[in-house]
Amino acid sequence: MGDRRLKFWGWGFEDQQPSHEEVAATAAQTRARLGFPPAEAERPVRLEELELPPPRLEPPRALREICRADVYERASHAYGKSYRDVVRAFRGQFDHPPDLVAHPRDEHELSALLEWCESANAAAIPFGGGTSVVGGVEAAVGDGYAGAVTIDLRALDRVLEVDPVSRAARIQAGATGPALEAQLREHGLTLRHYPQSFEYSTLGGWIATRAGGHFATLATHIDDLVESVRALTPRGPWESRRLPGSGAGPSPDRMLIGSEGILGVITEAWVRVRERPRVRASAAVGFRSVADGTAAVRALAQSELHPSNCRLLDPREAALTSAAEDGRALLVLGFESADHPLEPWIDRAVELCGDHGGKLPEPPSVGERPGASEAWRRAFLQLPYLRDTLVAGGILAETFETAITWDRLDSFVAEVRERTEEALGEGVVSWRLTHAYPDGAAPYFTVLAPARRGHELEQWDEVKAAAAEAILTGGGTITHHHAVGRDHRPWYDRQRPDLFAQSLRAVKAEVDPAQVLNPGVLVG
């Protein structure tokens, strides 16, 4: 990242922030398009205006070189990037900033840091790219700790080893998406894991949160790409044997994947990589109804064609992203390969869509850089940046996702949407299917509404609670790929089996007896 600094309150770098005039113009256009009444665009608080509680901790001499307590460091590590986080930071509301931010450069420094945190009764919060949208990195740890130390791992950003025979790579946990891809490119390889946060999130963060990625079928989560994991705990290293598969008891990797920093700080992992794709094929398929579209997606998911992209947008979502304006549901369909031509795959997929009433406004695109569905792709990558502008313009903009089996999908989506709209009152609720499995799919909802200025947090909390209750009572999961964090804890506690919760607490007590690792996340 060089000398560029990330914004302390929103998405991206400081030099990517548009002018206030540009923000006001974009916000006004968006409000008009959504049918919301005009509202003045606000300005974010300036860094020099922030007043943070004084740090409660002083690092020992041996760790001073890697610890910082200046306002920028503490503010920029106080939150993730959820709507609640951005609103609070935008307004300068930092109730629980970390007392210190540590930047370990190797495992030796990290080990010393964990030892000191334990002895000082300081909460230790692992931090990758800071893109959590579920309160996973917030230092709201309660009064039982002497303070909180956020551990920024982005100095551990190298691809350490590549095994071209097995197509695997050993990569440090702090490597961001662009950084690890640039290093793998030198070997003609790619990880091909592209969450929406790809620019700033890290490999360790992906593993700790069981992040979902680019592929809509097959390797949908980072779980599918992990070969082995290494983490440091207050009681020593936790490292699994590197294997393509094993039946030797419960997987030690599976316990770390999704552990959100409560069992150890992930430092590196062997991951499965592949040749960079040379051929791509894509198509944008329109459907008269969402029901026809979901039937087509189910047929595709059960066909064993395994498209890399298979995202169905309901008519509202398609219109909001300018992907389609004709009131149809839109399926964004794609294949890619480093090995073989794709015409048979895309042709058969289009045929299956046609069986369910799908129509193509233009023929499928095949080649190095296909042109179909580009409008949706550009909008998808720009949405996190746009959300900052929407917050300034007084627009509540947030998402939530889940997963459900095919037999319950239609009624489930209708119920969740209805309950969310009831809690929202004025506004728009749209949705799309982001991932498709033979037995079900992942609905992803977008909420847009005029914000109640000064009461945005209460407004969103009401909507979130209604949506989460509908998801849980309808049989879905409280999250498909955004992790649990602190925000999902009330519903996660009800979703998981009680005996599993007790087992997880027992494991944590063994590796983290002082309970300093990311307290409040996953278990009490």
C-alpha positions as CSV (number, residue, x, y, z in Angstrom):
1,M,0.0,0.0,0.0
2,G,3.1,2.2,0.1
3,D,2.5,5.6,1.8
4,R,-1.2,5.7,1.1
5,R,-3.4,5.7,4.2
6,L,-6.8,4.0,4.4
7,K,-9.7,6.1,5.4
8,F,-10.3,5.9,9.2
9,W,-14.1,6.0,8.8
10,G,-15.0,4.3,5.5
11,W,-14.0,2.2,2.5
12,G,-10.8,2.7,0.5
13,F,-7.8,5.1,0.7
14,E,-7.9,8.7,1.8
15,D,-7.1,9.9,-1.7
16,Q,-10.1,8.0,-3.2
17,Q,-12.6,10.1,-1.2
18,P,-14.6,12.2,-3.7
19,S,-15.1,15.9,-3.0
20,H,-18.1,17.0,-1.0
21,E,-19.7,18.5,-4.1
22,E,-19.3,15.1,-5.9
23,V,-20.8,13.3,-2.8
24,A,-23.7,15.6,-2.7
25,A,-24.5,15.2,-6.4
26,T,-24.3,11.4,-6.3
27,A,-26.4,11.2,-3.2
28,A,-29.0,13.5,-4.7
29,Q,-29.2,11.4,-7.8
30,T,-29.5,8.2,-5.8
31,R,-32.2,9.6,-3.6
32,A,-34.2,10.7,-6.6
33,R,-33.8,7.4,-8.4
34,L,-35.0,5.5,-5.3
35,G,-37.9,8.0,-4.8
36,F,-36.6,9.3,-1.5
37,P,-37.2,13.0,-0.6
38,P,-34.2,15.3,-1.0
39,A,-31.8,15.7,2.0
40,E,-28.6,17.6,2.6
41,A,-25.3,15.7,2.3
42,E,-23.3,15.7,5.5
43,R,-19.5,15.9,5.9
44,P,-17.5,13.2,7.8
45,V,-15.8,14.2,11.0
46,R,-12.1,15.2,10.5
47,L,-9.4,13.2,12.1
48,E,-8.1,16.3,14.0
49,E,-11.6,16.7,15.5
50,L,-11.7,13.2,17.1
51,E,-11.5,12.9,20.9
52,L,-10.7,9.4,21.9
53,P,-10.5,8.0,25.5
54,P,-6.9,8.0,26.6
55,P,-5.0,4.7,26.2
56,R,-5.1,2.5,29.3
57,L,-2.1,0.4,28.4
58,E,1.6,1.1,28.0
59,P,3.6,-1.6,26.0
60,P,6.8,-3.0,27.5
61,R,10.1,-1.7,26.2
62,A,10.6,-4.8,24.0
63,L,7.3,-4.2,22.1
64,R,7.3,-0.4,21.8
65,E,8.8,-0.4,18.3
66,I,5.7,-2.3,16.9
67,C,3.0,-0.6,19.0
68,R,1.2,2.7,18.2
69,A,-1.4,4.7,20.1
70,D,-1.9,7.7,17.9
71,V,-5.4,8.9,17.0
72,Y,-5.3,7.7,13.4
73,E,-4.1,4.2,14.3
74,R,-6.7,3.7,17.0
75,A,-9.6,5.2,15.0
76,S,-8.8,3.2,11.9
77,H,-8.7,0.0,13.8
78,A,-11.8,0.6,16.0
79,Y,-14.4,-0.7,13.6
80,G,-15.0,-2.9,10.6
81,K,-17.1,-1.8,7.6
82,S,-20.7,-2.5,8.4
83,Y,-23.3,0.2,8.1
84,R,-23.3,0.6,11.9
85,D,-19.5,0.9,11.8
86,V,-19.4,3.5,9.0
87,V,-22.1,5.6,10.5
88,R,-20.4,5.7,13.9
89,A,-17.0,6.5,12.5
90,F,-18.5,9.1,10.1
91,R,-19.9,10.9,13.1
92,G,-16.8,10.5,15.2
93,Q,-18.4,8.2,17.7
94,F,-15.6,6.0,19.0
95,D,-16.7,4.6,22.3
96,H,-14.4,1.6,22.4
97,P,-11.2,2.2,20.4
98,P,-8.3,-0.1,21.0
99,D,-5.8,1.2,23.5
100,L,-2.9,0.1,21.3
101,V,-2.4,-1.1,17.8
102,A,0.4,-3.6,17.3
103,H,2.1,-4.4,14.0
104,P,4.1,-7.6,14.5
105,R,6.6,-8.4,11.7
106,D,7.1,-12.0,12.4
107,E,5.9,-14.9,14.7
108,H,8.5,-14.1,17.3
109,E,7.1,-10.6,17.9
110,L,3.6,-12.0,17.7
111,S,4.3,-14.6,20.3
112,A,5.9,-12.0,22.6
113,L,2.8,-9.8,22.1
114,L,0.4,-12.6,23.1
115,E,2.5,-13.4,26.1
116,W,2.3,-9.8,27.3
117,C,-1.4,-9.4,26.6
118,E,-2.1,-12.5,28.8
119,S,0.1,-11.2,31.6
120,A,-1.4,-7.7,31.4
121,N,-5.0,-9.0,31.1
122,A,-5.3,-7.1,27.8
123,A,-7.8,-8.4,25.1
124,A,-6.0,-9.3,21.9
125,I,-8.0,-8.7,18.7
126,P,-6.6,-10.0,15.4
127,F,-7.0,-7.6,12.5
128,G,-6.5,-8.2,8.8
129,G,-8.0,-5.8,6.4
130,G,-10.6,-4.4,8.8
131,T,-13.5,-5.3,6.4
132,S,-15.6,-7.2,8.9
133,V,-19.3,-6.4,8.6
134,V,-20.4,-8.2,11.8
135,G,-18.5,-6.5,14.6
136,G,-15.7,-9.0,14.4
137,V,-12.9,-6.6,15.1
138,E,-14.5,-4.1,17.5
139,A,-12.7,-3.6,20.9
140,A,-16.0,-3.7,22.8
141,V,-14.7,-6.2,25.3
142,G,-16.3,-5.1,28.6
143,D,-14.8,-3.9,31.9
144,G,-13.1,-7.2,32.7
145,Y,-9.9,-6.3,30.9
146,A,-7.2,-3.8,31.5
147,G,-7.4,-2.7,27.9
148,A,-7.5,-3.9,24.3
149,V,-4.7,-4.4,21.8
150,T,-5.6,-4.7,18.1
151,I,-3.0,-6.9,16.3
152,D,-2.6,-5.7,12.7
153,L,-1.1,-8.6,10.7
154,R,-0.6,-6.9,7.4
155,A,3.2,-6.9,7.7
156,L,3.0,-10.7,7.3
157,D,2.2,-10.4,3.6
158,R,4.4,-12.7,1.6
159,V,4.0,-15.8,-0.4
160,L,6.6,-17.9,1.3
161,E,6.7,-21.0,-0.8
162,V,5.1,-22.4,-4.0
163,D,4.7,-26.1,-4.8
164,P,4.0,-26.2,-8.6
165,V,3.7,-30.0,-8.6
166,S,0.9,-30.1,-6.1
167,R,-0.4,-26.7,-7.1
168,A,-0.3,-25.3,-3.6
169,A,1.3,-22.2,-1.9
170,R,2.3,-21.3,1.6
171,I,1.1,-17.7,2.2
172,Q,1.3,-15.4,5.2
173,A,-2.0,-14.5,6.8
174,G,-1.6,-10.7,6.3
175,A,-1.4,-10.8,2.5
176,T,-4.3,-8.9,0.9
177,G,-6.0,-10.2,-2.2
178,P,-4.1,-8.1,-4.7
179,A,-0.7,-8.7,-2.9
180,L,-1.0,-12.5,-2.9
181,E,-2.3,-12.6,-6.5
182,A,0.6,-10.4,-7.7
183,Q,3.1,-12.8,-6.1
184,L,1.3,-15.9,-7.4
185,R,1.1,-14.4,-10.9
186,E,4.9,-14.7,-11.1
187,H,4.4,-18.5,-11.1
188,G,1.5,-18.4,-13.5
189,L,-0.9,-19.3,-10.7
190,T,-3.9,-17.9,-8.9
191,L,-5.9,-18.5,-5.7
192,R,-9.1,-17.3,-7.5
193,H,-10.8,-16.3,-4.2
194,Y,-12.6,-13.0,-4.8
195,P,-14.8,-11.7,-2.0
196,Q,-16.2,-8.3,-2.5
197,S,-13.7,-7.0,0.0
198,F,-10.8,-8.5,-2.1
199,E,-8.9,-5.2,-2.4
200,Y,-8.3,-4.9,1.3
201,S,-9.1,-8.1,3.1
202,T,-6.5,-10.7,3.9
203,L,-5.9,-14.4,3.6
204,G,-6.0,-14.8,7.4
205,G,-9.2,-12.9,7.6
206,W,-10.8,-15.1,5.0
207,I,-9.8,-18.2,6.9
208,A,-10.9,-16.9,10.3
209,T,-14.3,-15.9,9.0
210,R,-15.0,-18.8,6.5
211,A,-15.3,-16.1,3.8
212,G,-17.2,-16.8,0.6
213,G,-15.5,-15.9,-2.7
214,H,-15.9,-15.6,-6.4
215,F,-17.1,-19.0,-7.3
216,A,-20.9,-19.6,-7.1
217,T,-20.5,-23.3,-7.3
218,L,-17.9,-25.9,-6.2
219,A,-15.2,-23.9,-4.3
220,T,-17.6,-21.4,-2.8
221,H,-15.7,-20.8,0.5
222,I,-12.1,-20.4,1.5
223,D,-12.7,-23.8,3.3
224,D,-12.4,-25.5,0.0
225,L,-9.0,-23.9,-0.8
226,V,-7.2,-24.5,2.5
227,E,-4.7,-27.4,2.7
228,S,-3.3,-26.6,6.2
229,V,-3.3,-23.8,8.7
230,R,-0.8,-22.4,11.2
231,A,-1.8,-20.2,14.2
232,L,-0.2,-19.0,17.4
233,T,-2.1,-19.3,20.6
234,P,-1.2,-18.2,24.2
235,R,-0.2,-21.9,24.7
236,G,1.9,-22.3,21.7
237,P,1.6,-22.9,17.9
238,W,-1.3,-24.8,16.3
239,E,-0.3,-26.3,13.0
240,S,-1.9,-29.1,11.0
241,R,-0.1,-31.5,8.7
242,R,-0.3,-30.6,5.0
243,L,-2.4,-33.2,3.2
244,P,-4.8,-33.3,0.3
245,G,-7.4,-35.0,2.5
246,S,-7.6,-37.0,5.7
247,G,-10.0,-39.2,7.7
248,A,-8.0,-38.9,10.9
249,G,-10.6,-37.6,13.3
250,P,-12.1,-34.1,13.4
251,S,-10.1,-31.7,11.3
252,P,-7.8,-29.3,13.2
253,D,-8.1,-27.0,10.2
254,R,-11.8,-27.0,10.4
255,M,-11.7,-25.8,14.0
256,L,-9.5,-22.8,13.0
257,I,-11.5,-22.0,9.9
258,G,-14.3,-19.8,11.1
259,S,-12.8,-19.4,14.6
260,E,-12.7,-15.6,14.2
261,G,-9.6,-15.2,16.3
262,I,-10.9,-16.8,19.6
263,L,-8.6,-19.9,19.4
264,G,-5.4,-18.4,18.0
265,V,-3.9,-15.8,15.6
266,I,-3.6,-17.3,12.1
267,T,-0.1,-16.6,10.7
268,E,0.0,-18.6,7.5
269,A,-1.6,-21.3,5.5
270,W,-1.0,-23.7,2.7
271,V,-3.7,-23.1,0.1
272,R,-4.7,-24.8,-3.1
273,V,-3.9,-22.7,-6.2
274,R,-4.6,-23.2,-9.9
275,E,-3.4,-22.1,-13.3
276,R,-4.6,-18.7,-14.3
277,P,-7.7,-19.1,-16.5
278,R,-7.2,-18.4,-20.2
279,V,-10.7,-18.8,-21.5
280,R,-13.9,-17.3,-20.2
281,A,-17.5,-17.5,-21.3
282,S,-20.4,-15.5,-20.0
283,A,-24.1,-14.8,-20.6
284,A,-26.7,-12.5,-19.2
285,V,-30.1,-14.4,-19.1
286,G,-33.4,-12.6,-18.4
287,F,-36.5,-14.3,-16.8
288,R,-40.1,-13.1,-16.6
289,S,-40.2,-14.1,-13.0
290,V,-37.8,-14.8,-10.1
291,A,-39.4,-18.2,-9.7
292,D,-38.4,-19.1,-13.3
293,G,-34.9,-17.8,-12.5
294,T,-34.5,-19.9,-9.3
295,A,-35.7,-23.0,-11.2
296,A,-33.0,-22.4,-13.8
297,V,-30.3,-21.9,-11.1
298,R,-31.4,-25.1,-9.4
299,A,-31.1,-27.0,-12.7
300,L,-27.7,-25.5,-13.3
301,A,-26.5,-26.4,-9.7
302,Q,-27.7,-30.0,-10.1
303,S,-26.4,-30.4,-13.7
304,E,-22.7,-30.8,-12.7
305,L,-21.7,-28.1,-15.2
306,H,-20.3,-26.1,-12.2
307,P,-20.4,-22.5,-13.5
308,S,-18.0,-20.2,-11.8
309,N,-20.6,-17.4,-11.7
310,C,-24.3,-18.1,-11.3
311,R,-25.9,-15.1,-9.7
312,L,-29.6,-14.4,-10.0
313,L,-30.8,-10.8,-9.4
314,D,-34.4,-10.1,-8.7
315,P,-35.9,-7.3,-10.8
316,R,-35.3,-4.6,-8.2
317,E,-31.6,-5.6,-7.8
318,A,-31.1,-5.8,-11.5
319,A,-32.6,-2.3,-12.0
320,L,-30.6,-0.8,-9.0
321,T,-27.3,-2.0,-10.5
322,S,-28.3,-1.0,-14.0
323,A,-27.8,-4.6,-15.1
324,A,-31.4,-4.7,-16.5
325,E,-34.1,-2.2,-16.7
326,D,-37.0,-4.2,-18.2
327,G,-38.5,-5.6,-15.0
328,R,-37.0,-9.0,-15.5
329,A,-34.9,-11.1,-13.2
330,L,-31.4,-11.4,-14.5
331,L,-29.0,-14.4,-14.2
332,V,-25.3,-13.5,-14.5
333,L,-23.7,-16.7,-15.8
334,G,-20.1,-17.4,-16.3
335,F,-17.5,-20.2,-16.9
336,E,-13.7,-20.1,-16.9
337,S,-10.9,-22.5,-17.7
338,A,-7.1,-22.8,-18.1
339,D,-7.5,-26.2,-19.8
340,H,-10.3,-26.5,-22.3
341,P,-12.7,-24.6,-24.6
342,L,-16.0,-23.6,-23.0
343,E,-18.5,-23.5,-25.8
344,P,-20.1,-26.8,-24.8
345,W,-20.5,-25.7,-21.2
346,I,-22.0,-22.3,-21.9
347,D,-24.2,-23.7,-24.7
348,R,-25.7,-26.4,-22.4
349,A,-26.1,-23.9,-19.6
350,V,-28.0,-21.5,-21.8
351,E,-30.1,-24.4,-23.0
352,L,-31.1,-25.3,-19.4
353,C,-32.0,-21.6,-18.8
354,G,-34.2,-21.7,-21.9
355,D,-36.0,-24.7,-20.5
356,H,-37.2,-22.4,-17.8
357,G,-38.1,-19.4,-20.0
358,G,-34.7,-17.7,-20.0
359,K,-34.0,-15.2,-22.8
360,L,-30.6,-13.8,-23.9
361,P,-30.6,-10.2,-25.0
362,E,-27.3,-11.0,-26.8
363,P,-25.4,-14.2,-27.6
364,P,-23.0,-15.7,-25.1
365,S,-19.5,-14.1,-25.0
366,V,-16.5,-16.5,-25.2
367,G,-12.9,-15.5,-25.1
368,E,-10.2,-13.8,-23.0
369,R,-12.4,-10.9,-21.8
370,P,-16.1,-11.6,-22.3
371,G,-18.4,-8.5,-22.4
372,A,-21.6,-9.9,-21.1
373,S,-22.9,-8.7,-17.6
374,E,-20.2,-6.0,-17.3
375,A,-22.6,-3.5,-15.9
376,W,-23.4,-5.8,-12.9
377,R,-19.7,-6.6,-12.4
378,R,-18.7,-2.9,-12.2
379,A,-21.6,-2.1,-9.9
380,F,-20.7,-5.0,-7.6
381,L,-17.1,-3.9,-7.1
382,Q,-18.0,-0.2,-6.6
383,L,-20.8,-0.8,-4.0
384,P,-18.6,-0.6,-0.9
385,Y,-17.3,2.8,-2.2
386,L,-20.8,4.0,-2.9
387,R,-22.0,3.1,0.5
388,D,-19.8,5.9,2.1
389,T,-21.5,8.4,-0.2
390,L,-25.0,7.0,0.7
391,V,-24.2,7.4,4.4
392,A,-23.3,11.0,3.8
393,G,-26.5,11.5,1.8
394,G,-28.7,10.1,4.5
395,I,-29.4,6.8,2.9
396,L,-29.5,3.6,5.0
397,A,-27.6,1.0,2.9
398,E,-26.9,-2.4,4.3
399,T,-27.0,-6.1,3.3
400,F,-27.5,-9.5,5.0
401,E,-27.3,-13.0,3.7
402,T,-28.3,-16.6,4.5
403,A,-28.7,-20.0,3.0
404,I,-31.6,-22.4,2.7
405,T,-32.5,-25.7,0.9
406,W,-34.3,-25.5,-2.5
407,D,-37.5,-27.0,-1.2
408,R,-38.0,-24.0,1.2
409,L,-36.4,-21.2,-0.9
410,D,-39.3,-19.5,-2.4
411,S,-41.5,-19.2,0.7
412,F,-38.5,-18.5,2.8
413,V,-37.3,-15.5,0.7
414,A,-40.9,-14.2,0.6
415,E,-41.2,-14.3,4.4
416,V,-37.8,-12.8,5.1
417,R,-38.4,-10.0,2.6
418,E,-41.9,-9.3,4.0
419,R,-40.7,-9.1,7.6
420,T,-37.8,-6.9,6.6
421,E,-40.1,-4.5,4.7
422,E,-42.5,-4.3,7.6
423,A,-39.7,-3.3,10.0
424,L,-38.2,-0.9,7.4
425,G,-41.4,1.0,6.5
426,E,-40.3,3.3,3.7
427,G,-37.5,1.9,1.5
428,V,-36.5,-0.9,-0.9
429,V,-35.6,-4.5,-0.2
430,S,-34.1,-6.4,-3.1
431,W,-32.2,-9.7,-3.2
432,R,-30.1,-12.0,-5.3
433,L,-28.8,-15.6,-5.2
434,T,-25.0,-15.4,-4.8
435,H,-24.1,-19.1,-4.4
436,A,-25.8,-22.2,-5.7
437,Y,-25.5,-25.8,-4.4
438,P,-27.2,-29.0,-5.5
439,D,-29.3,-28.9,-2.4
440,G,-29.9,-25.2,-1.9
441,A,-28.7,-21.6,-2.4
442,A,-27.6,-18.4,-0.6
443,P,-30.1,-15.5,-0.8
444,Y,-28.4,-12.1,-0.3
445,F,-30.6,-9.1,0.6
446,T,-30.0,-5.4,0.1
447,V,-31.8,-2.8,2.1
448,L,-32.1,0.9,1.1
449,A,-34.1,3.5,2.9
450,P,-34.1,7.1,4.0
451,A,-32.0,7.2,7.1
452,R,-33.4,8.7,10.3
453,R,-30.6,11.1,10.9
454,G,-29.2,10.8,14.4
455,H,-31.0,7.5,14.9
456,E,-29.5,5.4,12.2
457,L,-28.2,2.8,14.5
458,E,-31.6,2.2,16.2
459,Q,-33.3,2.2,12.8
460,W,-31.0,-0.5,11.4
461,D,-31.0,-2.5,14.6
462,E,-34.8,-2.8,14.3
463,V,-34.6,-4.0,10.7
464,K,-31.7,-6.3,11.4
465,A,-33.5,-8.0,14.3
466,A,-36.7,-8.5,12.2
467,A,-34.7,-10.0,9.3
468,A,-32.6,-12.2,11.6
469,E,-35.7,-13.5,13.4
470,A,-37.3,-14.4,10.1
471,I,-34.2,-16.1,8.9
472,L,-33.8,-18.2,12.0
473,T,-37.5,-19.2,12.4
474,G,-37.6,-20.0,8.7
475,G,-34.8,-22.5,9.1
476,G,-32.0,-20.6,7.4
477,T,-28.5,-19.8,8.7
478,I,-27.8,-16.5,10.4
479,T,-24.9,-16.1,8.0
480,H,-23.7,-17.8,4.9
481,H,-20.3,-16.1,4.5
482,H,-20.1,-12.9,6.6
483,A,-19.1,-14.7,9.9
484,V,-20.7,-14.3,13.3
485,G,-18.8,-11.5,15.1
486,R,-20.6,-9.7,17.9
487,D,-23.6,-8.6,15.7
488,H,-24.8,-12.1,15.0
489,R,-24.1,-13.6,18.4
490,P,-27.7,-13.6,19.7
491,W,-29.0,-15.6,16.8
492,Y,-25.9,-17.8,16.4
493,D,-26.3,-18.8,20.1
494,R,-29.7,-20.2,19.2
495,Q,-28.6,-21.8,15.9
496,R,-25.8,-23.9,17.1
497,P,-26.3,-27.0,19.3
498,D,-25.7,-26.4,23.0
499,L,-23.3,-29.3,23.4
500,F,-21.2,-27.8,20.6
501,A,-21.1,-24.5,22.3
502,Q,-19.8,-26.2,25.5
503,S,-17.2,-28.0,23.5
504,L,-16.0,-24.8,21.8
505,R,-15.7,-23.1,25.2
506,A,-13.6,-26.1,26.5
507,V,-11.2,-25.8,23.5
508,K,-10.9,-22.1,24.1
509,A,-10.2,-22.6,27.8
510,E,-7.4,-25.0,26.8
511,V,-5.6,-22.8,24.3
512,D,-6.6,-19.4,25.8
513,P,-7.1,-19.9,29.5
514,A,-6.9,-16.2,30.3
515,Q,-9.7,-15.6,27.6
516,V,-7.8,-12.7,26.0
517,L,-8.3,-13.7,22.3
518,N,-11.1,-11.6,20.8
519,P,-13.6,-11.9,23.7
520,G,-17.2,-11.6,22.9
521,V,-17.0,-13.3,19.6
522,L,-18.6,-16.8,19.0
523,V,-18.8,-17.8,22.7
524,G,-19.1,-16.0,26.0
